[in-house]
Amino acid sequence: NRQLILAERPRGEPTKDTLKLIETPIPTAGAGQMLLRTTLLSLDPYMRGRMSDAPSYAAPVEVGGVMVGGTVAQVVTSDIDGFAVGDYVLSLNGWQDYAVSDGTGVTNLGKSPDHPSWALGILGMPGFTAWAGLTRIGAPQPGETIVVAAATGPVGATVGQIGKLLGCRVVGVAGGSDKCDHAVTNLGFDACIDHKADDFAEQLAAATPDGIDVYFENVGGKVLDAVIPLLNANARIPVCGLVSQYNATEMPDGPDRMNWLMGQILSKKVKVQGFIIFDDFGHLYPEFAREMSVWIEAGKIKYREEIIDGLENAPKAFVGLLKGENFGKRVIRVAQD
Ligand code: NDP
């Protein structure tokens, strides 16, 4: 049983010493348990937070513990009603080949799901995050302008496409021209701006001539800086993530603009609301799953993923994800079906 354990807490970007691959015996499931074999492991930005012991909404992984993560797995042995040998499940095995589960928090996907990896993306946590954050906090009205960064990732791409379905102008922000082309040509965004461009702030202003009504916050940093002056009165900011800051080791450079920001929020009556998807909106999951399935079936939502072979490649792929090396949802294929 190969396991990737947290060998030390990283300072800044995780290094080759952060995670260590070890080999342990395959565990045995007891009464009321099942043995799961991981086939797919989801890589998600929140995992950086779990490597750190800074105060957070969730407990960190212990040093020496297996990295946490959402997985698609196959049932190898089972002593639980409703889970039969050979079934695929959505589970939280973490970064390892095998895990024992008592079925808590595990969803049965059946013997031959059409797109097992989608349970980790468009039909799972990231898709749900986009849907709930946009519709419940962003609450966009037809004709309004939405801006979302990480626009080709699983959250941002879904936010933008739902925004179009709701009749909004959608402006994406992404790293590089390939990603921006994809957002406009394939995902139907009205515009997409490369945040690496020198005149990024000017380009964003030009692409939002009517201002910004909803800024779906995925990244923070200079994207946030460019957005704030463009916000309209009564704008909404669902605060979903701040991926540009996840490897930060100290407060950002520059003058303290905290009071200026609060002044903008006050004078423009901006609603800023952070959310943690399952804490705040878990009860809405069935509604999301129904609505998203209909959209996908009708070809209204597109989904791009990037599957990388081999558990041993997960650490490097994860570091790259935080820097935008991914193009679409990053998933590790841990074992062939
Ligand atoms: P992505 O697959 O989109 O990966 C992160 C992306 O962030 C990168 O690909 C990169 O895209 C972009 N990025 C990285 N650094 C910067 C930077 N300095 N400036 C601008 N963009 C940057 O991730 P997800 O779709 O899985 O997640 C998106 C956000 O949603 C994350 O912040 C994540 O933490 C958050 N999240 C929050 C949840 C919640 O419950 N609140 C639940 C799930 C996700 P590019 O190359 O285009 O810049």
Boltz pocket constraint, residues with backbone or C-beta under 6 A from the ligand:
constraints:
  - pocket:
      binder: B
      contacts: [[A, 43], [A, 44], [A, 45], [A, 46], [A, 125], [A, 126], [A, 129], [A, 149], [A, 150], [A, 151], [A, 152], [A, 153], [A, 154], [A, 155], [A, 156], [A, 173], [A, 174], [A, 175], [A, 176], [A, 179], [A, 195], [A, 217], [A, 218], [A, 219], [A, 220], [A, 221], [A, 222], [A, 223], [A, 239], [A, 240], [A, 241], [A, 242], [A, 243], [A, 244], [A, 275], [A, 276], [A, 277], [A, 278], [A, 320], [A, 321], [A, 322], [A, 323], [A, 324], [A, 325], [A, 326], [A, 328], [A, 329], [A, 330]]
      max_distance: 6.0
